[in-house]
Amino acid sequence: MKTFFNVEDLGDLTTALAEAQEVKKNRFAYQDLGKNKTLLMIFFNNSLRTRLSTQKAAMNLGMNVIVLDVNAGAWKLETERGVIMDGDKSEHLLEAIPVMGSFCDLIGVRSFAGLTDREYDYAETIVNQFVKYSGRPVFAMETATVHPLQAFADLITIEEHKQTKRPKVVMSWAPHCRALPQAVPNSFAQWMNAADVDFVITHPHGYELDPKFVGDATVEYDQKKALEGADFVYAKNWSCPGVVNKDDYGKILSKDMSWTIDTEHMSWTNNGYFLHCLPVRRGLIVTDDVIESDHSLVIPEAANREISAEVVIKRMLESL
């Protein structure tokens, strides 16, 4: 596996989930794979779970790990071609990338959407430059449009806790005080479409995700109707994806607090479990009583980030 951005990169999901359980039983069984190998983790944006879980996963596999915070200690990087670099950016990404590649065997990249230029964000300009110029296998630690390590961990968590063979999984938009990217909901939708679940997306009008991620999911604008009988509720905010009106891309179109997941919302479900990628804004996305309930899976879900990362890195090491 040379790149990891989408669910298709992982191949058969049943096999991948079985491998995840195997890794979880013995996280240190494959240390020889990473001996004398180095993972470079590059962060253009802040991180907690991704940084800790991915570094831990690489260490489980015997790897050396280098962490580079581009905006804290490195030269500011220019990403555009044809510019006159007379501002505060001292180095171009096209020189920096091959240099980075010379010091490692694998590269993980985290770079958020700017939420001002939809075409630029959805072209995945930055991470694709790493794929093209680094000479190394590259995986996403969240990009402008996808967060596959999170979605894989979400799926692992659902598989571990499902009570029926084909559970109903609902991803519900929830209000937020800031404009957030669509990477997490995009990937969650993509992975749920590939899994054996009954998948429903619910959100206000104007928040329609890109059709390539929505796939065959049922889209329901009535949140209560969507949540009825749900086995899992994945709450997540995202800003306008600009599908209906490209001029609205990245904007907050609604702050409707009636979409906040509370006890009443969960009462509409089939005694459903609550999921969220974290960090979460309490009182906006979810109420205290829901996230602290015994049906909240946010902590085991976050812990499974180590497992999803280890499976991905393991496969990349096996392909070297």
N, C-alpha and C positions, 0 to 999 in steps of 0.2 A: 504494500500500500504506500504510494508515493505522496498522496495528498488526502486530507480528510476535511471536508467541508459539508458534505451532504450525506443523507442516510444511505444513498446508493454506494458510497465509497466503502461502506462497511460490509457490503454483501448480504448474505442471508441473515436475517435478524434472529431467527431461532438459534442458529449456530453462535451468533455473537452474544446472545443472552446466556447461553450455556457456558460460553467461555468466560463471561463476566462472573458467573457463580463459581466457576473453577478458580478464577483469580482471587475472588473474595475469600475462599476457603484457605488459600495459601498465597499471600501477597508477595512472598519472597521466593517463590519457586523458580523464577526465571531470571535470577540475578546475573547469570552468565551472559545473557543476551546483551546487557548494557555495559559489561565490563570494558573499561577504557573507551567508552563512548560518551559523547557530550551532547546534552540538550541545551539549546539556547532559547530562552523564553523572553520574547520582546513585548513590552507593554507600552502602547501609546496612550493607554487609559488606566484608570484605577482598577484595582482588583483585590478581593479577599479570598473567596472560595476558589476561584480559578487559579490564582497564584499558589495557594497552599496545596490544593489537591493535586495539581499537575506536577509540582515539584516533588511532592511525596510519592506520587506514582512513579516518576522517573527514578527516584532514589530506591524504591522497592525493586526496580529492575536493574539496579547496580550502576546507574548512570551518574556521571558528573553533571551538575546543573549550573548554568550561568544565567542570571536574571539581569536584564537590561531595561531600566525605566527610561524611555526615550526623552521624557519631559522632565527628568530629574537627574542630572549628572552627565547626560550625553549632549553632543552638539544638537542644536535645533535643526530638524531635517526638512529640506524642500522636497516636495513630492511631484511637482508639476514640471513638465518639459518646456523648453523655450522661454524660460523666465530669466530676467536679469537679477542675480542674487545679490542685491544691494541692501537687503533688509536685515532682519535678525536671524535668518537661517544660514548657517555657516557651511553645511554639508548637504549634498544631494543624496537622496535615497538610492539612486542608481550606482553611486560609488560605495555607499555604506553597506548595501545588501551583500555584494560579493565579498566584502571584507568580513562581515559577520559570518557568512557561510564558510569562510576559511578556518574559523575557530570552532566548528561544531559538526555534528553528524545529523542532527534533526533540529528543526526550527518550529516553535510555536509562536503564533502572532495574535495579539489582541489589539484591535483597532475599531473604534465605534463609528457610527454614522455621524456625518456632520449635520444632517437633517435640514440642509438648505438646498442642495442640488441632488434631486432624486436620481438622475441619470448617472452622476458620479458615484453616488453611494451604491446603487444597485449593479454597477459595473465592477464593484469590488476592486477598485483601482490599486489600493495599497497592497493587499495580500497577494494579488495576482502578480505584482512586481517581484515579490519574494519568491513565488513559484518559478517565475521566468529567469531571475537573475542570481538566485542564491546557490544553485547547484545542489540543493539539499531537499529532502522530503519536508513538506510544510503542512502543519495542521492548524486549524482555527481554534483559538482560545476566546472566541467571539470576534465577529467581523461586523461590517456595516449592516449586513442582512441576515447572518446566521450565527447560531451558537450551538453547534452539534454536540459538544461534550455535555452541555446541560441537558439537551433533549435525550441523549442516550442515558444519562443518569435518571432522568424522569421516567423513562420507559422501564429501566431496571427496577425502580421503586414501585411502579404500577404492577409489574409482574410479580414482585415479592408480596404484594398486599391484596391482589385481586381475589375476590370471593367467587367469581363466576368465570367461565371460560372466555367469554367475550364481554368485558365490562363496558359500560357507557362512560365515556370520558368527555367532559365539557370544559372547554377553555372559555373563560368569561373575561371580557374587558372589565376593568375597574378604574375609577378616577385617580388622578395623580396631579400633583402641583407643578410638575415639570414635564416638558416634552421628552418622551423616551423613544428610543429606536424600536424597530420591529423585529430585531434579530431573534429574540427569545420566542415570541409567538410564531414567527416564520418557521423556525426549526421545530418547535413543538408540533405545529400543524403537519409539517412534512413527515415527521417520525410517527405521529399517530396515524396518519394515512397509510403508512407502510406496515403498521402493526395490526394485530387482530383485535381491534376494538371498534365500538360504535362511537364515532367521533363527531362532536357538535361544537361549533364555534358560535358564540353569542356576543354581540356588541351593538352600540348605537349605530344608526345610519351615518355614513361618512368614514367609518373606520375599517372598511373592507380591505383585507390583506391581498397581496398580489396573488392572482389566480394560480400561479405555478406552485405556491405553497398551500393554498386552500385545497387544491385537488378535488377529491370527491367528498370532502367533509360537508355535513349539513350546516348551513348558516341560518341561524334563527335570531331574529331581532327582538323577540320577546324573551327576556332573561328568565322569567319564571317558567315559561314553557320549556325552555332549553334545559333548565336544571332539574326538571321533574324526572325522578328515577335515576339520577346520575350516581355512579359509583365513585367517581373521582371528579373533583372540581379544581381546575387549574386557573387561579386568578392571576391576571397580568394586565398591566396598562401598556398601551402603545400609542404613539402619536399618529396622526393621520398618515396613512401610507401613500396618499396621492393617487389612488387608483381611479376614483371617480372624478376628482378634480386635481390635476397635478399642481395647481397653484396653492393647494392646501397642504402640500407635503410637509411633514414635520410640525404641523400646527396642532394645538389643543382645541378641539372642536366642542368638547363637552367636559364639564366637571360634575356631572349628575351623581350626587351621593347615593341615590337609590340603587346604584350598581355595586356599592360596597358590599362585600360578602360578610354577612352577619349570621346570627343564629337562625333567624327567620329564613334566610336564603338556603342555609344548609338543611332546614327542615323540609324543604321541597325535594330533597335528594333521597336516594335509597340508602340512608344512613352513610352518606358518602364521606370519603376522605378528602382533606384539603391539601392542596399542593401549591407551592410558589417557589420560584427560583432563588429568592433572597438577593439583595436586601429588600425588605418590604416596609412600606410606610403604613404603620398601624393607624387605624382610624380612617384611612383613605382606601387602601386596597382591601383590608380585612380588619375585623374587630378583634380585640384582645381575647374574648372568650372563644372565638373560633380558632385562632392560631395557637392558643394554649390548650386546646381540647385534646382528648386522647385520640381523636381522629385527624389530628394535624400531623402531616408527614414531612414537614419542612426540614427537620433535622436529619432524619435518615436519608432524605432526598439529597441534602447537601453532602452527607457523608459518602453517598454513592458517586459523587463527582471523582473521588479518588479511583474508584473502580472503572468508571467509563474511560478516564484518562489512561489508566494502566493498560486496558485492553487495546486502545488505539496506539499507544506508544509501543507496546509489545509487537503488534502487527507491523508497525513501521520498521522496528529493529529487525524483525524476521525477513523483511524485504531488502535489507541492505546488502 
